[in-house]
Amino acid sequence: MPVPLSRDAILEHLREILPHRIDVDPALLVPDAALADIGIDSFALIELVFLAEETYGIRIPMEGLKVRTLGDVLEVVVVRLEEVG
């Protein structure tokens, strides 16, 4: 299956696959959503990073990763895709 690469497509793809890996309501997966507010703690963030790495073939270093919202995570994925693309 081709991997979506536009920002909107990545967000939509994460909405589809994330609830299968992390217990989160897909309706809450909006860019402004604070990770803590949607139940993504530090352990779930690690799972989310691994999922993004696996899905998009990128590497996201956890050291120094500062993300507070889903939009922040989305931005990291987009930047990493641009760097490797």
N, C-alpha and C positions, 0 to 999 in steps of 0.2 A: 504494500500500500504506500503511495507517495506521501511524504511528510509535508504538511502545510508549512509555508514559510512566511506569509504575511503576518503582521501583528494580530489582526483580527482572527485569522485562521488558526494561529497558534493558541490564542485564548479559547476559541471554540473547541479545538482539539483537546486542550487540557480539561475543559468542562466535560467532555465526553469520557476521557480515560481516568481522570483523577479520582472520581467517586468509586471506581473499582479497586483502587489501591489504598485510598485514605477515606475514612468515614466522614464525608462532607457532602452537604446538599449542593448539587450543581447550580441551583438558583442563586446561591450565595457567592459563586465564583465570578466576581466582577472586579475590574482593576482596582477600584478604590477600597475593596474589602481588606481590612486589617487581618493579617494572618491569624492573630490570636482570637479575633472575633469569630472567625469561621472554623475554629478548632484545629488550626495547624500550629502545633507546638514545635519545639526544636527537633524532636524525633520525626514528626511528620514532615518538617521542612527537609530533613535529610532524605526522606523517601521521595519528596517532590523533586529535589535536585537530581537524585539518581534516575527518576523517571524521565526528567528532561534530558539528561545526558544519554540515556538509553534510546529515547525516542528520536532525538535530533542529532545524535552522533557528535556531541560536543562535550567539552570538559568544563565544569564549573567548580573552581576551587572553593572549598568551604571556609578556608582560613580567610578571615577578614570580610566574609560575605555579610553585608548589612542590608537586609530586606525587611520591610515592615508590612508591605501590602502585596497583594497578588500582582498588581501592576509593576512593583519593583522586581518581582521574580520574572515577570514577562519581559521587562527591559533587559535584565541580565541575559535571558535566553536569546533575545534579538541581537544584542551586542555580540555575544559569543558566536552566533550564526554568521554575522557580518564579518567577524574576524577570521573565521575558518573558510568562509565562502569565497 
